Amino acid sequence: MGDLPLDLSVLESMFGDDADLRNAILEEFANSATPYMTELDAAIARKSAEGVKSLAHKLKSSSRTVGAQALGDLCEALENSAPNADWHGINTQELALKSELERVLDYIRSLC
């Protein structure tokens, strides 16, 4: 896979090599990830540890489903940090998550 933000073999293992289906799934991921990040921003602004944990979990699951493993790992780290309410750490992790999400979304745009 190299330094690509998505491992397309994850989708291929579930759905075969149908490029149209793969692109539809990736577009759906892209369309749902942006609202998740908006909600995550709001949860952090409210200092809602439970909200951060829940949203990080949702984004983690969908990220790993499409093969965005690094993004999923960042979401998992954020999900695990949320119960400690370390807001400095959470803010730092959110910045890394946003950067990786942008990499994933750029890659999806290049494919679709």
DSSP file (Angstrom, degrees, kcal/mol; ACC not computed):
  #  RESIDUE AA STRUCTURE BP1 BP2  ACC     N-H-->O    O-->H-N    N-H-->O    O-->H-N    TCO  KAPPA ALPHA  PHI   PSI    X-CA   Y-CA   Z-CA
    1    1 A M    >         0   0    0      0, 0.0     3,-1.2     0, 0.0     2,-0.2   0.000 360.0 360.0 360.0 -28.3    0.0    0.0    0.0
    2    2 A G  T 3   -     0   0    0      1,-0.2     0, 0.0     3,-0.1     0, 0.0  -0.448 360.0 -26.4  69.6-137.7    2.9    2.4    0.6
    3    3 A D  T 3  S+     0   0    0     -2,-0.2    -1,-0.2     2,-0.0     0, 0.0   0.088  95.4 132.8-102.2  22.3    2.0    5.8    1.9
    4    4 A L    <   -     0   0    0     -3,-1.2   100,-0.1     1,-0.1    99,-0.0  -0.489  58.3-135.8 -74.0 144.0   -1.6    5.9    0.5
    5    5 A P  S    S+     0   0    0      0, 0.0     2,-0.4     0, 0.0    66,-0.3   0.625  87.7  49.6 -75.9 -11.6   -4.3    6.9    2.9
    6    6 A L        -     0   0    0     62,-0.2     2,-0.8    -5,-0.1    62,-0.2  -0.983  66.4-149.2-129.3 139.8   -6.6    4.1    1.8
    7    7 A D    >>  -     0   0    0     60,-1.9     3,-2.0    -2,-0.4     4,-0.5  -0.874  15.1-169.6-101.9  96.8   -6.0    0.4    1.3
    8    8 A L  H 3> S+     0   0    0     -2,-0.8     4,-2.2     1,-0.3     3,-0.2   0.683  76.9  75.9 -64.9 -17.3   -8.4   -0.4   -1.5
    9    9 A S  H 3> S+     0   0    0      1,-0.2     4,-2.2     2,-0.2    -1,-0.3   0.762  85.4  65.3 -65.7 -22.2   -7.9   -4.1   -1.0
   10   10 A V  H <> S+     0   0    0     -3,-2.0     4,-0.8     2,-0.2    -1,-0.2   0.950 108.0  38.2 -63.3 -48.5  -10.2   -3.8    2.0
   11   11 A L  H >X S+     0   0    0     -4,-0.5     4,-3.1    55,-0.3     3,-0.6   0.895 114.2  55.5 -68.4 -39.5  -13.1   -2.9   -0.1
   12   12 A E  H 3X S+     0   0    0     -4,-2.2     4,-2.2     1,-0.2    -2,-0.2   0.868 102.9  56.1 -61.7 -35.5  -12.1   -5.3   -2.9
   13   13 A S  H 3< S+     0   0    0     -4,-2.2    -1,-0.2     1,-0.2    -2,-0.2   0.796 117.6  34.8 -67.3 -26.3  -12.1   -8.1   -0.3
   14   14 A M  H << S+     0   0    0     -4,-0.8    -2,-0.2    -3,-0.6    -1,-0.2   0.820 136.0  17.9 -92.9 -36.2  -15.7   -7.3    0.5
   15   15 A F  H >< S-     0   0    0     -4,-3.1     3,-0.5     1,-0.4    -3,-0.2   0.354  97.0-124.1-124.3   4.0  -17.2   -6.2   -2.8
   16   16 A G  T 3<  -     0   0    0     -4,-2.2    -1,-0.4    -5,-0.3    -2,-0.2  -0.390  54.4 -48.8  80.3-163.4  -14.8   -7.4   -5.5
   17   17 A D  T 3  S+     0   0    0     -2,-0.1     2,-1.0    -4,-0.1    -1,-0.2  -0.018  80.9 139.4-103.8  30.8  -13.2   -5.2   -8.1
   18   18 A D    <>  -     0   0    0     -3,-0.5     4,-2.7     1,-0.2     5,-0.2  -0.648  34.7-166.1 -75.9 102.9  -16.3   -3.3   -9.2
   19   19 A A  H  > S+     0   0    0     -2,-1.0     4,-2.7     1,-0.2     5,-0.2   0.850  84.5  54.2 -63.3 -36.0  -14.9    0.3   -9.5
   20   20 A D  H  > S+     0   0    0      2,-0.2     4,-2.2     1,-0.2    -1,-0.2   0.924 111.9  43.8 -65.0 -43.4  -18.4    1.9   -9.7
   21   21 A L  H  > S+     0   0    0      2,-0.2     4,-2.4     1,-0.2    -2,-0.2   0.925 113.4  51.6 -66.2 -44.2  -19.4    0.2   -6.4
   22   22 A R  H  X S+     0   0    0     -4,-2.7     4,-2.5     1,-0.2    -2,-0.2   0.933 111.5  47.2 -56.9 -46.9  -16.1    1.1   -4.8
   23   23 A N  H  X S+     0   0    0     -4,-2.7     4,-2.7     1,-0.2    -1,-0.2   0.882 110.0  52.7 -65.1 -38.2  -16.5    4.7   -5.8
   24   24 A A  H  X S+     0   0    0     -4,-2.2     4,-2.1     2,-0.2    -1,-0.2   0.913 111.3  46.8 -63.1 -41.8  -20.1    4.8   -4.6
   25   25 A I  H  X S+     0   0    0     -4,-2.4     4,-2.3     2,-0.2    -2,-0.2   0.917 113.4  48.5 -65.7 -43.2  -19.0    3.5   -1.2
   26   26 A L  H  X S+     0   0    0     -4,-2.5     4,-2.6     2,-0.2    -2,-0.2   0.887 110.6  50.7 -65.6 -38.8  -16.1    5.9   -1.0
   27   27 A E  H  X S+     0   0    0     -4,-2.7     4,-2.6     2,-0.2    -1,-0.2   0.903 109.7  50.9 -65.1 -39.7  -18.3    8.8   -1.9
   28   28 A E  H  X S+     0   0    0     -4,-2.1     4,-1.7     2,-0.2    -2,-0.2   0.913 110.2  49.9 -63.5 -41.9  -20.8    7.8    0.8
   29   29 A F  H  X S+     0   0    0     -4,-2.3     4,-2.6     2,-0.2     3,-0.3   0.948 111.5  48.4 -59.2 -48.5  -17.9    7.7    3.3
   30   30 A A  H  X S+     0   0    0     -4,-2.6     4,-1.3     1,-0.2    -2,-0.2   0.896 110.8  51.1 -60.2 -40.9  -16.7   11.2    2.2
   31   31 A N  H  < S+     0   0    0     -4,-2.6    -1,-0.2     1,-0.2    -2,-0.2   0.808 116.4  40.2 -67.8 -29.7  -20.3   12.5    2.5
   32   32 A S  H  X S+     0   0    0     -4,-1.7     4,-1.7    -3,-0.3    -2,-0.2   0.770 106.2  63.5 -89.9 -26.9  -20.7   11.2    6.0
   33   33 A A  H  X S+     0   0    0     -4,-2.6     4,-2.3    -5,-0.2     5,-0.2   0.882  97.2  56.5 -67.0 -37.9  -17.2   11.9    7.3
   34   34 A T  H  X S+     0   0    0     -4,-1.3     4,-2.0     1,-0.2    -1,-0.2   0.935 108.2  45.6 -63.4 -47.2  -17.6   15.7    7.0
   35   35 A P  H  > S+     0   0    0      0, 0.0     4,-2.6     0, 0.0    -1,-0.2   0.884 110.2  55.9 -62.9 -35.5  -20.7   15.9    9.2
   36   36 A Y  H  X S+     0   0    0     -4,-1.7     4,-2.6     1,-0.2    -2,-0.2   0.926 108.1  48.4 -59.4 -42.8  -19.0   13.6   11.7
   37   37 A M  H  X S+     0   0    0     -4,-2.3     4,-2.7     2,-0.2    -1,-0.2   0.890 109.9  51.5 -66.1 -37.9  -16.1   16.0   12.0
   38   38 A T  H  X S+     0   0    0     -4,-2.0     4,-2.0     2,-0.2    -1,-0.2   0.927 112.7  45.6 -62.4 -44.1  -18.5   19.0   12.4
   39   39 A E  H  X S+     0   0    0     -4,-2.6     4,-2.4     2,-0.2    -2,-0.2   0.878 111.6  52.6 -66.0 -37.5  -20.2   17.1   15.2
   40   40 A L  H  X S+     0   0    0     -4,-2.6     4,-2.5     2,-0.2    -2,-0.2   0.921 107.4  51.7 -64.2 -43.7  -16.9   16.2   16.7
   41   41 A D  H  X S+     0   0    0     -4,-2.7     4,-2.5     1,-0.2    -1,-0.2   0.920 111.4  48.1 -55.9 -44.6  -15.8   19.8   16.7
   42   42 A A  H  X S+     0   0    0     -4,-2.0     4,-2.1     2,-0.2    -2,-0.2   0.896 109.8  51.4 -65.6 -40.5  -19.0   20.7   18.5
   43   43 A A  H  <>S+     0   0    0     -4,-2.4     5,-3.0     2,-0.2     4,-0.5   0.892 111.8  47.5 -64.3 -38.8  -18.6   18.0   21.1
   44   44 A I  H ><5S+     0   0    0     -4,-2.5     3,-1.0     3,-0.2    -2,-0.2   0.918 110.0  52.0 -67.5 -42.6  -15.0   19.2   21.8
   45   45 A A  H 3<5S+     0   0    0     -4,-2.5    -2,-0.2     1,-0.3    -1,-0.2   0.870 113.0  45.3 -60.7 -36.2  -16.2   22.8   22.0
   46   46 A R  T 3<5S-     0   0    0     -4,-2.1    -1,-0.3    -5,-0.2    -2,-0.2   0.555 110.5-126.0 -80.4  -8.1  -18.9   21.7   24.6
   47   47 A K  T < 5 +     0   0    0     -3,-1.0     2,-1.0    -4,-0.5    -3,-0.2   0.908  50.9 162.8  57.9  44.2  -16.2   19.6   26.3
   48   48 A S     >< -     0   0    0     -5,-3.0     4,-2.5     1,-0.2    -1,-0.2  -0.801  20.4-175.8 -95.2  95.6  -18.5   16.6   26.0
   49   49 A A  H  > S+     0   0    0     -2,-1.0     4,-2.6     1,-0.2    -1,-0.2   0.889  85.6  50.9 -59.7 -40.2  -16.2   13.6   26.6
   50   50 A E  H  > S+     0   0    0      2,-0.2     4,-2.5     1,-0.2    -1,-0.2   0.898 110.1  49.6 -65.9 -39.8  -19.1   11.2   25.8
   51   51 A G  H  > S+     0   0    0      2,-0.2     4,-2.5     1,-0.2     5,-0.3   0.912 111.6  48.4 -63.8 -42.9  -19.8   13.0   22.5
   52   52 A V  H  X S+     0   0    0     -4,-2.5     4,-2.6    -9,-0.2     5,-0.2   0.933 112.7  48.7 -61.7 -46.5  -16.2   12.9   21.5
   53   53 A K  H  X S+     0   0    0     -4,-2.6     4,-2.0    -5,-0.2    -2,-0.2   0.930 113.3  46.8 -60.1 -46.6  -16.0    9.2   22.3
   54   54 A S  H  X S+     0   0    0     -4,-2.5     4,-2.2     2,-0.2    -2,-0.2   0.920 115.1  44.4 -63.7 -46.4  -19.1    8.4   20.4
   55   55 A L  H  X S+     0   0    0     -4,-2.5     4,-2.5     2,-0.2     5,-0.2   0.883 112.1  51.9 -69.6 -38.1  -18.2   10.4   17.3
   56   56 A A  H  X S+     0   0    0     -4,-2.6     4,-2.3    -5,-0.3    -1,-0.2   0.894 109.8  51.4 -63.2 -38.0  -14.7    9.1   17.2
   57   57 A H  H  X S+     0   0    0     -4,-2.0     4,-2.4    -5,-0.2    -2,-0.2   0.930 110.0  48.1 -63.9 -46.0  -16.1    5.5   17.4
   58   58 A K  H  X S+     0   0    0     -4,-2.2     4,-2.1     1,-0.2     5,-0.2   0.934 114.6  44.9 -60.7 -46.9  -18.4    6.1   14.5
   59   59 A L  H  X S+     0   0    0     -4,-2.5     4,-2.3     1,-0.2    -1,-0.2   0.858 110.7  55.6 -68.0 -34.1  -15.7    7.6   12.3
   60   60 A K  H  X S+     0   0    0     -4,-2.3     4,-2.5    -5,-0.2     5,-0.2   0.946 108.6  47.5 -60.5 -48.7  -13.3    4.8   13.3
   61   61 A S  H  X S+     0   0    0     -4,-2.4     4,-1.8     1,-0.2    -2,-0.2   0.934 115.2  43.2 -61.4 -48.4  -15.7    2.1   12.2
   62   62 A S  H  X S+     0   0    0     -4,-2.1     4,-1.5     1,-0.2    -1,-0.2   0.863 112.6  54.6 -68.9 -33.8  -16.5    3.7    8.8
   63   63 A S  H  X>S+     0   0    0     -4,-2.3     5,-2.9    -5,-0.2     4,-0.5   0.938 110.2  45.0 -63.0 -47.0  -12.8    4.6    8.3
   64   64 A R  H ><5S+     0   0    0     -4,-2.5     3,-0.6     1,-0.2    -1,-0.2   0.838 106.9  60.6 -68.2 -31.2  -11.7    1.0    8.8
   65   65 A T  H 3<5S+     0   0    0     -4,-1.8    -1,-0.2     1,-0.2    -2,-0.2   0.881 109.7  41.3 -62.6 -38.0  -14.5   -0.3    6.6
   66   66 A V  H 3<5S-     0   0    0     -4,-1.5   -55,-0.3    -3,-0.3    -1,-0.2   0.463 123.8-101.7 -90.6  -0.6  -13.2    1.7    3.6
   67   67 A G  T <<5S+     0   0    0     -3,-0.6   -60,-1.9    -4,-0.5     2,-1.5   0.639  76.4 137.9  93.5  15.0   -9.5    0.9    4.3
   68   68 A A     >< +     0   0    0     -5,-2.9     4,-2.5   -62,-0.2     5,-0.2  -0.583  20.8 162.9 -90.3  73.3   -8.5    4.1    5.9
   69   69 A Q  H  >  +     0   0    0     -2,-1.5     4,-2.6     1,-0.2    -1,-0.2   0.892  68.2  50.5 -65.9 -43.2   -6.5    2.4    8.6
   70   70 A A  H  > S+     0   0    0    -65,-0.2     4,-2.1    -3,-0.2    -1,-0.2   0.910 112.9  47.9 -62.8 -40.3   -4.3    5.3    9.8
   71   71 A L  H  > S+     0   0    0    -66,-0.3     4,-2.3     1,-0.2    -2,-0.2   0.922 111.1  51.1 -64.2 -43.3   -7.5    7.4   10.1
   72   72 A G  H  X S+     0   0    0     -4,-2.5     4,-2.3     1,-0.2    -2,-0.2   0.886 108.6  51.8 -60.2 -39.2   -9.2    4.6   12.0
   73   73 A D  H  X S+     0   0    0     -4,-2.6     4,-2.2     2,-0.2    -1,-0.2   0.895 109.3  49.4 -65.8 -39.7   -6.2    4.4   14.3
   74   74 A L  H  X S+     0   0    0     -4,-2.1     4,-2.2     2,-0.2    -2,-0.2   0.896 110.9  50.3 -65.2 -39.0   -6.3    8.1   15.0
   75   75 A C  H  X S+     0   0    0     -4,-2.3     4,-3.1     2,-0.2    -2,-0.2   0.907 109.2  51.5 -63.5 -41.6  -10.0    7.8   15.8
   76   76 A E  H  X S+     0   0    0     -4,-2.3     4,-2.4     2,-0.2    -2,-0.2   0.906 108.7  50.5 -63.2 -41.1   -9.4    5.0   18.1
   77   77 A A  H  X S+     0   0    0     -4,-2.2     4,-1.6     2,-0.2    -1,-0.2   0.915 113.2  46.0 -62.2 -42.5   -6.7    7.0   20.0
   78   78 A L  H  X S+     0   0    0     -4,-2.2     4,-2.0     2,-0.2    -2,-0.2   0.920 111.2  52.2 -65.8 -43.4   -9.2    9.9   20.3
   79   79 A E  H  < S+     0   0    0     -4,-3.1    -2,-0.2     1,-0.2    -1,-0.2   0.895 112.0  46.3 -58.5 -40.8  -12.0    7.5   21.4
   80   80 A N  H  < S+     0   0    0     -4,-2.4     4,-0.2     1,-0.2    -1,-0.2   0.781 113.3  49.4 -74.5 -26.8   -9.7    6.1   24.1
   81   81 A S  H >X>S+     0   0    0     -4,-1.6     3,-1.5    -5,-0.2     5,-0.7   0.785  92.3  78.2 -80.2 -28.8   -8.6    9.5   25.3
   82   82 A A  G ><5S+     0   0    0     -4,-2.0     3,-2.0     1,-0.3    -1,-0.2   0.862  85.2  57.7 -54.7 -44.6  -12.0   11.0   25.6
   83   83 A P  G 345S+     0   0    0      0, 0.0    -1,-0.3     0, 0.0    -2,-0.1   0.777 102.5  56.9 -61.1 -22.4  -13.0    9.4   28.9
   84   84 A N  G <45S-     0   0    0     -3,-1.5    -2,-0.2    -4,-0.2     3,-0.1   0.611  98.6-141.5 -80.9 -11.6  -10.0   11.0   30.5
   85   85 A A  T <<5 +     0   0    0     -3,-2.0     2,-1.4    -4,-0.5     3,-0.1   0.844  39.6 161.5  52.1  38.7  -11.2   14.5   29.5
   86   86 A D     >< -     0   0    0     -5,-0.7     4,-2.9     1,-0.2    -1,-0.2  -0.712  15.0-176.9 -85.4  87.5   -7.6   15.6   28.7
   87   87 A W  H  > S+     0   0    0     -2,-1.4     4,-2.4     1,-0.2    -1,-0.2   0.802  76.5  53.9 -66.1 -31.3   -8.8   18.5   26.5
   88   88 A H  H  > S+     0   0    0      2,-0.2     4,-2.0     1,-0.2    -1,-0.2   0.955 114.0  42.6 -64.2 -48.1   -5.3   19.6   25.5
   89   89 A G  H  > S+     0   0    0      2,-0.2     4,-2.7     1,-0.2    -2,-0.2   0.893 113.5  52.3 -63.0 -41.4   -4.6   16.0   24.3
   90   90 A I  H  X S+     0   0    0     -4,-2.9     4,-2.5     2,-0.2    -1,-0.2   0.918 109.4  49.4 -62.6 -43.8   -8.0   15.7   22.7
   91   91 A N  H  X S+     0   0    0     -4,-2.4     4,-1.7     2,-0.2    -1,-0.2   0.897 111.9  48.9 -62.5 -39.9   -7.4   19.0   20.8
   92   92 A T  H  X S+     0   0    0     -4,-2.0     4,-1.7     2,-0.2    -2,-0.2   0.921 112.6  47.5 -64.8 -44.6   -4.0   17.8   19.6
   93   93 A Q  H  X S+     0   0    0     -4,-2.7     4,-2.6     1,-0.2    -2,-0.2   0.872 107.7  56.4 -65.0 -36.6   -5.4   14.4   18.5
   94   94 A E  H  X S+     0   0    0     -4,-2.5     4,-2.8     1,-0.2    -1,-0.2   0.898 104.5  52.7 -63.0 -39.2   -8.3   16.2   16.7
   95   95 A L  H  X S+     0   0    0     -4,-1.7     4,-2.0     2,-0.2    -1,-0.2   0.918 111.0  46.4 -62.3 -42.8   -5.8   18.2   14.6
   96   96 A A  H  X S+     0   0    0     -4,-1.7     4,-2.3     2,-0.2    -2,-0.2   0.901 112.7  51.0 -64.9 -40.5   -4.0   15.0   13.6
   97   97 A L  H  X S+     0   0    0     -4,-2.6     4,-2.8     1,-0.2    -2,-0.2   0.919 109.5  49.5 -63.0 -44.8   -7.3   13.4   12.8
   98   98 A K  H  X S+     0   0    0     -4,-2.8     4,-2.2     2,-0.2    -1,-0.2   0.900 110.6  50.6 -61.8 -41.1   -8.4   16.3   10.6
   99   99 A S  H  X S+     0   0    0     -4,-2.0     4,-1.7     2,-0.2    -1,-0.2   0.924 113.5  44.4 -63.5 -45.1   -5.1   16.3    8.7
  100  100 A E  H  X S+     0   0    0     -4,-2.3     4,-2.4     2,-0.2    -2,-0.2   0.888 110.9  54.3 -68.5 -38.7   -5.4   12.6    8.0
  101  101 A L  H  X S+     0   0    0     -4,-2.8     4,-2.9     1,-0.2     5,-0.2   0.911 106.8  51.7 -60.9 -41.0   -9.1   12.9    7.1
  102  102 A E  H  X S+     0   0    0     -4,-2.2     4,-2.5     1,-0.2    -1,-0.2   0.892 108.5  51.5 -63.1 -38.3   -8.2   15.6    4.5
  103  103 A R  H  X S+     0   0    0     -4,-1.7     4,-2.0     2,-0.2    -1,-0.2   0.921 112.0  46.8 -61.7 -43.9   -5.6   13.2    3.1
  104  104 A V  H  X S+     0   0    0     -4,-2.4     4,-2.6     2,-0.2    -2,-0.2   0.929 113.1  48.2 -63.7 -46.4   -8.2   10.5    2.8
  105  105 A L  H  X S+     0   0    0     -4,-2.9     4,-2.5     1,-0.2    -2,-0.2   0.888 110.4  51.5 -64.9 -38.9  -10.8   12.8    1.2
  106  106 A D  H  X S+     0   0    0     -4,-2.5     4,-1.7    -5,-0.2    -1,-0.2   0.913 111.0  48.6 -62.2 -41.8   -8.2   14.1   -1.3
  107  107 A Y  H  X S+     0   0    0     -4,-2.0     4,-1.1     2,-0.2    -2,-0.2   0.911 110.0  50.9 -65.9 -42.2   -7.4   10.6   -2.3
  108  108 A I  H >X S+     0   0    0     -4,-2.6     4,-2.4     1,-0.2     3,-0.7   0.926 108.7  52.3 -60.5 -43.9  -11.1    9.7   -2.7
  109  109 A R  H 3< S+     0   0    0     -4,-2.5    -1,-0.2     1,-0.3    -2,-0.2   0.856 106.0  54.6 -60.5 -34.4  -11.6   12.7   -4.9
  110  110 A S  H 3< S+     0   0    0     -4,-1.7    -1,-0.3     1,-0.2    -2,-0.2   0.766 114.1  41.5 -70.9 -23.6   -8.6   11.6   -7.0
  111  111 A L  H <<        0   0    0     -4,-1.1    -2,-0.2    -3,-0.7    -1,-0.2   0.825 360.0 360.0 -89.3 -35.6  -10.3    8.2   -7.5
  112  112 A C     <        0   0    0     -4,-2.4    -2,-0.2    -5,-0.1    -3,-0.1   0.441 360.0 360.0 -93.7 360.0  -13.9    9.2   -8.1
